[in-house]
């Protein structure tokens, strides 16, 4: 991976010390830890998942059968019409 962007971030002493300690323990640069933290907090491809969740949450409420067997039949019927 080619790194082409630079970011200047100011940290308080506590965060700096935690990064410095972990980087030393693992034998990596502090920048590696920052990139890893970004990947954990904001995984690549998360936009698609977030958009799908937003679509689900924005869907119009609908009636759902109380009996799971009825629901299963309704889903099967819907799938057969699509396919």
Buried (B, 14 or more C-beta within 10 A) or exposed (E): EEEEEEEEEEEEEEEEEEBEEBBEEEEEEBEBBBBEEEEEEEEEEEEEEEEEEEEEEEEEEEEEEEEEEEEEEEEEEEEEEEE
